[in-house]
Amino acid sequence: MITEELMKSISVKNPAKMLMLVIDGLGGLPIDGKTELEQSHIPNLDKLASKSVCGLADPISPGITPGSGPSHLALFGYDPINYQIGRGVLEALGIGIQLTEGDLAARGNFAKMDEKGIIVDRRAGRISTKINKALCDLLQNGIEEIEGVKITINPGKEHRFVIVFTGEGLGDGLTDADPQKDGKPRIPTSATSDSAKFSERVINLFIEEATQLLKSQDSANTVLLRGFSQVPKIPTLTELFKIHPAAIAVYPMYKGIARLVGMDVLNTGEGIRDEIKTLRNFFDQYDFFYLHIKDPDMFGEDANFDGKVRALEKVDEFIPDLLDLEPDVLVITGDHSTPSLLKSHSWHPNPILIFSKFIRTDSVERFDERSCLLGGLGRIPATDIMPLMLANALKLKKYGA
């Protein structure tokens, strides 16, 4: 990818509108011969693909399975290897927590553990957000401080919460205290550097105390923590590309990464319809919009092939609303693939389409993995998407003499 300094030098400001629709977990794998996209009835996306230039995009690099943080950084034009941002910081920023230098943040899951210490449900049956808040209050009232480190517990949606450790001597070189899969024992965090040894002790003590407080709960009797991180230094999208960006997302993590790169996060409701309404209401005020749709990823992680198909079809219903706004550049892709077959993120590239009046259309007529493989974009790294958007919006001047 080209350097940040070069992008700064050739970026120009103009009023052209750019819209990036990120369908979380977009790509899939065949079950009975078809992926979720191939099985879906998505006439609007297919029609748009036939008027666009299409291809496949690798979030990080071929064969590398990405987390949501690095895959989004790549979509926004940042080198995800250079900027390694933990999920904890993103989740904290996403729910509006103001982190200070030295704070250590982590994403938490309430989980169910059996009597042998085996995690039987990492998501505690996707408990309601109301129950989540009650459990967070229980933990906060019971654990305010450990060895001089202040503990702040913040409820998220369903089974998720954010924890912030505030005190002297904390470091973020830590492994996840999360086995990542059901059927495995709960694990402690381990320091990967001497600077994180104190953090390791505090975090593992917290997990033990939290588990004691939750022992009478049926579906959520322990906690899993991951993404331990502190706030990094990263240039904003405005500094890099001279754009005025806004984000429309429901889940905290995606709001967090948007805030980290300098986007205004716009208030929205709970569903796609509310997100589209927000986009429409603010469309005149910004020149770059990031619109995130979560549902396909959730169904993929739950191994619900039919549910993911329905979620993709629901997204398709709103494509005409996006086109009615007449963005100068529209990109539709995913942050990563989440095949129902694997029940998790995967390394497979995502379909991508770019629609503008300056593209060379190709022969793609279906917005799915096999069709986009033959598209005019070919197979590109996700870090190329932002320069292509800027170019199609005439926001990049000539490089060199």
Buried (B, 14 or more C-beta within 10 A) or exposed (E): BEEBEEBEEBBEEEEBBBBBBBBBBBBBBBBEEBBBBBBBEBEBBBBBBBEBBBBBBBBBEEEEBBBBBBBBBBBBBBBBEEBEBBBBBBBBBBBEBEBEEBBBBBBBBBBBBEEEEBBBBBBBBBBEBEBBBEBBEBBBEBBEEBEEBEBBBBBBBBBBBBBBBBBEBBBBBBBBBBBEEBEBEBBBBBBEEEEBBBBBBBBBBBBEBBBEBBEEBEBBBBBBBBBBBBBEEBBEBBBBBBBBBBBBBBBBBBBBBBBBBBBEBBEBEEEBBBBBBBBEEBBEEBBBBBBBBBBBBBBBBBBBBEBBBBBBBBBBEBBEBBBEBEBBBBBBBBBBBBBBBBBBBBBBBBBBBBBBEEBEBBEBEBBBBEBBBEBBBBBBBBBBBBBBBBBBBBBBEEEEE
